[in-house]
Amino acid sequence: QVQLVESGGGLVQAGGSLSLSCAASGRAFGLYTMTWFRQAPGKEREFVAAISWSGSSTDYADSAKGRFTISRDRANPKNAVYLQMNSLKPEDTAIYYCSARAGGTSRDQSTYKYWGQGTQVTVSS
């Protein structure tokens, strides 16, 4: 059984930081693109950041550029991916989902086969 499990969410004040992690089990995700999406209350799920299997290519939503950093632990593919979030804003409040796909980075969530359950991030003003 393939599982992606997110952790690291929580409540933080505006301007603060959080670091999300995504652990993979059941399959080595070393050759998979790993991506973070998020869904705010009443809104559709949206792309946040992606990293290629090698880590050499990343992609960020405009809202994440300069504040969020996606990375992965190539030494341990099952540790999958991390998202360091700095200078958080109330509009970053959402459930953050980790996902995986074979192939290159993509912002199209329909192309992602594996999903975690999500972790809640709440930013207070």
Secondary structure, 3 states (H helix, E strand, C coil): CCEEEEECCEEEECCCCEEEEEEEECCCCCCEEEEEEEECCCCCCEEEEEECCCCCCEEECCCCCCCEEEEECCCCHHHEEEEEECCCCHHHCEEEEEEEEECCCCCCHHHCCEECCCEEEEEEC
